[in-house]
Amino acid sequence: MLIRPSDPLTSSETTPESMYLNRREFLAAAGILGAGLVAGAAPRPAGAQDPQAVGKPFGLQSDDKPTPWKDVTGYNNFYEFGTDKSDPAEYAKGFVPRPWTVQVDGLVAKSGQFQLEDFLKPSVVEDRIYRHRCVEAWSMVIPWRGIMLADVLKRAQPTPAAKYVEFTTLHDAKRMPGQRSGVLQWPYVEGLRLDEAMYPLVLLATGVYGRDLPNQNGAPLRLVVPWKYGFKGIKSIVRIRLVDKQPRNTWNLSAPQEYGFYSNVNPEVDHPRWTQAKERRIGEFARRPTLMFNGYKDQVASLYSGMDLRQNY
């Protein structure tokens, strides 16, 4: 039975400026305000491989080209469907991501459980091209489609006690065969500091290359935080909870010496088993230098002012 909040979330609710950067100013600066990308009305691209048709580039370098569809959808980390990069595309074929509900609760004034379509409204759907960097030192350039996480959080109205956002993946071993293994603790859990989650670059992705999000990429809803390593991008989200203490994210529980809570892309802090100073773009042979905060330093470095990024890795 679908539980709805007694007082539905509305788009008119606001969050203090210190928690949420002005959305319209951000979109205007990015050059996409006025593009007509409203919920349910985002245009389909003329060609899935045309980088001009799949979104506004954010934080890209002059030689950053969108990674081909076949690699974006065929080379994935999604342990719920297997540990090999090709497993998700193979074993997620029968996964049915509709209907889908998302629970929003915890330290918020307005909680509830929502059908996906209601959860997304009335947020603006946007197409954005982001750099993607995996902790395993490979990278892609991905044209995402989604909504700003901040839109959802401001409608839920976090209480003053809320400091972090915790995300949880669907836990259903019948539908996700990888969960039958003990490779990780299930369900998969991730988290962000509240000010990180409210930053306008953070997306709840519902699509890629102008199409609905494929199962192997985290259908129907996944997190995209472009300045962090890819494992922070939790997939197939069913719960968003506001909490007062730092969540114990899954990979940190599994191997705390290797995977920290923050997981910001940092070429100066190596993984214990490999360097992070270089990365290999999928489809390229030569390695390229890893950029601080994955190329988003100018936008997000202030979030970590005064922090020791070697200790808070």
Buried (B, 14 or more C-beta within 10 A) or exposed (E): EEEEBEEEBEEEEEBEEEBBBEBEEBBEEBEBBEBEBEBEEBEEBEEBEEBEBBBBBBBBEEEBBBBBBEBBBBBBBBBBBBEEBEBBBEBBEEBEBEEBBBBBBBBBBBBBBBBBEBBBBBBBBBBBBBBBBBBBBBBBBBBBBBBBBBBBBBBBBBEEEBBBBBBBBBBBEEBBBBBEEEEBEBBBBBBBBBBBBBBBBBBBBBBBBBBBBBBBBBBBBBBBBBBBBBBBBBBBBBBBBBBEEBBEBBBBEEEEEEBBBBBBBBBEBEBEEEEBBEBBBBEBEEBBEBBBBBBBBEBBBEBBEEEEBEEEB
